């Protein structure tokens, strides 16, 4: 395996310098794609990295977020497990320890299990998959790019395999404080206006493409209707976020893709 890694940066904090020490020594090259000065979206950043990796003889791509990091020897164990799996026709995924929730996404077991999709961060893609499936869907811009690629792969009989005992420490980035509403604990995600827009719009777009994977009612309940309530009760930028949520719903119904028109003035 000749491994290229890419970490997509957007207004990175000082913690990123510590995070990258957990993976930089174990990859053959680390590409730092800084989206801060001109945000071109996650899809384009990943696709440009795929092109570079192809041209320079790499066999696999590891994608990472700036907030993610590995503990101890988890990355070398991950790479060894992929080698020992004996398969090239798969997308590989870690388990995730969600820092704001203080729990893992899946139970930690010594098993490799097929999952519906993976997050971008921690996923390893054999470059041969892009020859068969094409590149990441750039027009989604941000949300859902990772899921769409896994779902597209599944339609071609290519699984997404999760190594349950390889745990990537991952910060969802926006969930900051637990709240109590009607006797229940809730966790508003506090997404920015632009990110709120993409979450709603892209969910509608992806439902049309993959209805078997993304039920629209459940998606809108979480990303639209709950957000409207949480924004009203707990979050700042209420007007901007409500407007973004409405635009996301409207543009999703219209089939609009690409960059959010207010992106230039709102930090994603």
N, C-alpha and C positions, 0 to 999 in steps of 0.2 A: 504494500500500500504506500502510495506517495500522496501525502495529505496536504491540501491547501485549506487554510481556515480563513474565514472572513468575519469580522466583527463590524456591525453597522453602528456608527456613532451619531448621536444627535444631542448636542449640548451635554457632553459627558462630564461627569463629576470626578473628583479626585479618586473615588473608589475604583474607577475603571483601571487605574494603573496597578492596583493590587489584583483585581480580577484577572487581568490578562496574564499574570505570572502563573496562574493555575493551568494554562493551556499552551502558552507560547513555547515552552521548552519541548513539547511533545509533538509539534506539527512541523512540517517541512518548510512552510512559509506562512506568515500571518499577514493578511491584508486588512488594513484599517481603512474602512470607507467612511469618510466623514460627511454626513448629510447636512451638517449644521449650516454652512454658508449658502447652500442651494439644494433644497430637499427634492431629490428626484424619485423618491419612493423606494421601498424595500425591494420590489421586484426588479427594477432596473439595476440596483446595486448588486443583487444576487446574480443576475444574468451576465453582467459585465465580468463578474468574478468567475463564472462558469467559462466564459470565453477565454479569459486569461489562463485558467487552469488547463483547459484543453490544449491551448497553444504551447504550453510549457511542460507538458508530459506528466501532469498530475493525474491520479486515478480516482481520488475521492475529494469531496468538498464537505467541510465542517462549517456550519453556520452558527453564529453566536450573537447574542445581544450584549450590550455593554454592561448590563446589570447582572449577568450570569457568571458563575464560576464553579470550578470543580474542587472538591476536597481531596486531600491526600493523593492517592494513586488512582483515582476514579477514571481519569482520561486514559492512561495506559491500559487499564483493565478493560475499558470500553473498546479500545482499538484491538486488543487481543481477542476479545469476545467476538468481534466482527470477523476477524481472520478465522477463528475457530468455527464460526457458523457455516463456513463453506459456501455461502451464497453471495452472489453479486447482484442478483435481480431483486433488490429490496431497498426500501428506505429504512434507515436505522434511527432509533430514538432512545434517549435516556428516559428514566423516570425523573420527576421534578420535585424538589423540596421547595414549596411555595413559602417564601420568607415571611410574607405578611400574614399568612394563615397558619404558620407553624405546623405544617403537615405536608406529607407527600401526596402527589396527585394519585398515585396507585400504591397499593400495599407493596412493601419491599419484600420480594421473594427471589429465590435463585431460579428464575424462569425467564424465558423469552416468549413474549405473548404478542399476538397480532392485535393492533389497535386501529381505530378508524382513521386517525391522523396524528400528526406530531406538530408541536410548536416548531417554529423556525430554529430557535436557539437550542443547540444540542443535537440537532439532526445531522446525520452524515449521509450524503448522497453519492453513490458511485456515479462517476461522470458518464458512464455508458447509458444511464437512464435517460439523460437529456437527448441522446441520439434517438432513442425510441419514443419518448413522450413529448419532446419539445421543451422549451424553457418555461420559467415561471411566468404566471399571468401578470404582466406589468400593469395592465390597465386597472387592476384593483387598487394599486398604489400602496396600500398599507395592509389593512385587516383582511385575513382570510387567504392570503397567498400560500401559506404553508398548508392549510387544510385542502385547498383546491388541488395542489399538486399530489397530495396523498390520495385524494378521491379519484383523480384522473388516473393515477397509477393503479388503483384498485380495479378500475374498469378494464385494465389490461392484464389483470391477474398478478399484479406486483404488490406484495404486502408491505405494510408499515410495521416493523418489528420493534417492540419496546423491550429493552433489557431492564427488568424491574429492579435489579440490584445495583445499577449504575445511576447515581443520583446527582443531578445537576442542581446546584443552588440557584434559584431563579426568583427574581423580584418582578411581580406583575407591574410595578412601576407607579400605579395610580391609587391603589387601595391603601389608605393611610390610617383610618380610624373606624372602629366598630361603633355602631349606633344601635339604639333600641327603639323599635317601632311596633306599636300594638302588642307589646309583650314578647316580641321576637327580636333576636339579634340580627341586624342587617349590616352589610359591609359595602357602602356606596363606593363605586370604583373611581369616581371623580375624574373621568377622562376629560381632556381638553375639548373645546368645541370641534376642532378638526377631526380628532380621533372619534368623537361621538358620531359625527357625520359618516365616517367610513364604516363604523361598526354596523349602523343601521342599513346604509345603502348596500354595502357588499353582501350582507346577509340575504337581502332580497334578491340580489343578482345571483348569488350562489344557490339559493333555493331553486331558482329556475333551472340551473344546470344540474344540480345534484339533489333533487327532492328526497331521495332515499337517505341522504346523510344529514340534511339540514331542514327540520320541520319549521316552517315559517312562523307559526303561532308561538312556539316556544322561544324562537329567536327574538321576535318583537316584544314578547312579554318581558324578557330580560333587558334587551338593549334599547327599547323605546319606552314602553309604558312604565316600567320601574324607574328608568332614568328620569323621566319627567317628574315623578314624585320625589326622588332623591335630590334632584337638582333644586326643586322648589324648597325642600326642607333643609338641606344640609350644605349645598355647594355654592361656590362663588361663580361669577360670570353667568348668572341665571339667564339673562336675555340672550346672550351669545350662544349658550348651550341649547336652549329651547329652539332657537332659530336653526342651529346646526342639525338637531334631531329631526325637525320638520323637513328641512332640505334633504336630509339623507333619505327619509321616507319617500318624499316626492321624486327625487332623482332615481331611487331604486325602482320605483314603479315605472318610470320613464325609460329605464335601461341605460341611464347615463353612466359613463365610466371616466376614469382619469382623475386628475388632481382636483381637490376641493377648491372652489373658486375663491374662498376666503383664506386659503392656506398662507398667503403672503403676509397676513397680519396676525395670524394666530399660530402659536407654537404647538405643534403636534405632540 
